[in-house]
Amino acid sequence: NIIGEPEFVYYDKNKNSLLYFKEIEENVCIVVKLKLRKNKETYISTIYPISKNKINRYIEMSYIVNR
């Protein structure tokens, strides 16, 4: 559900990762970090809770804003 219908996706070029953000419940936000690897399988490296304020900071740093 998080990867299929994210609220926001952020590309971290330093870590070559995609971060998928989703609000699950009020005041409960989750991020899934998808590690992209050349010539190897891509994998989910982390799932952790995050605050809505931190998501907004990622949106401000983003190259692409989908509003």
LINRAFEN-V941662 format. One record per helix or strand of 3 or more residues. SS is the DSSP state (hx for helix, st for strand). FROM is the first residue (numbers start at 1). LEN is the number of residues. If there is no record, write none. Layout:
ss->SS from->FROM len->LEN
ss->SS from->FROM len->LEN
This chain:
ss->st from->8 len->5
ss->st from->17 len->9
ss->st from->28 len->8
ss->st from->43 len->8
ss->hx from->52 len->10
